[in-house]
């Protein structure tokens, strides 16, 4: 839960919209939309995560924005 909420805080502070959720296998999945530089900043942050996180790998699939999110949410 801490990684997801920290991701939400980072995204919101960068002006990025989208969502983040845990997957059943322990991975975290997120969708980020916004200014390219802001999204890159959040992705860079995800490679390390919050203090105490154990990030092993980050896969990025760059696409054109298509959802048009209004906010950033933690999905359960």
Secondary structure, DSSP 8 states (H G I E B T S, - for coil): -HHHHHHHHHHHHHT-EEEEEE-TTS-EEEEEES-HHHHHHHHHHHHH-STT--------------S--SSEEEE-
